[in-house]
Amino acid sequence: MNPRLMFYSFGDFFLIAMWFKNFTLITTGFIVIMCLVMVYFMLFTDLMIETMNGTKRIAFIVVMLIYAAFRSYRLYKLLQNN
């Protein structure tokens, strides 16, 4: 076994933490964009019209908008802490 794999220095943990923070930022941004894209398609196209119509469709759109707003707020707070 490689002895380098058994011991980590402080610099290694710092690099891992930086990578994880960047991964979190990118993932959160992607989720927000995908929520908004889904809302757009649900509002302005006939996507899933045969399975979701009426109140279910509107409720799904509202839930997606609330989730996108929540994730945007969390992204804003994460960027503020940087």
Secondary structure, DSSP 8 states (H G I E B T S, - for coil): --HHHH---HHHHHHHHHHHHHHHHHHHHHHHHHHHHHHHHHHHS-TTTTTS-THHHHHHHHHHHHHHHHHHHHHHHHHHH-
